[in-house]
Amino acid sequence: DQFSGIIASTCDYLRETWPKELGNLNWRIMDAPVLGVNSTHVRRWSTRAETMTIVIYRLPILRLDNLQGANSNADRVRIEHYVFEAAAHLIGKEPWELIFGDDSEN
């Protein structure tokens, strides 16, 4: 489906652009995170550093963010943003730092 395709292509971009830090990046899509009794926020993503995995939560992104199923450019950008946020968190960077890649070799 389109949602999975956007996640996959964004992760491929990040692996290629940041091979040292994200070359082993794994990803999963789950319907929704587990909510605690006192939860006031529904997460859109989570990370598992031990397996270099980001988990993207489909339902909060598509339903709570009022996306139309990843059919528009705006929807695609929103989904990509969550992937960038999760990957950046995984390696201790800000999402905007991942846009252009690692220029330390240039």
Secondary structure, DSSP 8 states (H G I E B T S, - for coil): -HHHHHHHHHHHHHHHHSHHHHTT-EEEEES-----TT--S--SEEEEGGGTEEEEEHHIIIIITT--SS-SHHHHHHHHHHHHHHHHHHHT--GGGGSS---TT-
